[in-house]
Amino acid sequence: MNEDFNMSMRKFLKQVGVTSQQAIEEALRDAENGEYEIQAEISIASLGMVHKVSGTIKRGED
């Protein structure tokens, strides 16, 4: 892969990470302490690619 590809990929992933964190923090700001199941999906429709990630976010004291 070339340098332009690498740079555009990094820029996109940084945007995903930053904006996703902000959205999650906003959604959980007033939520009760506990564990929340979370899912993320990235797709490239023109290539038929779908990538899903799931996990758990814990809010509150340990």
Helices and strands as residue ranges (DSSP letters): H 3-28, E 34-44, G 45-47, E 49-59
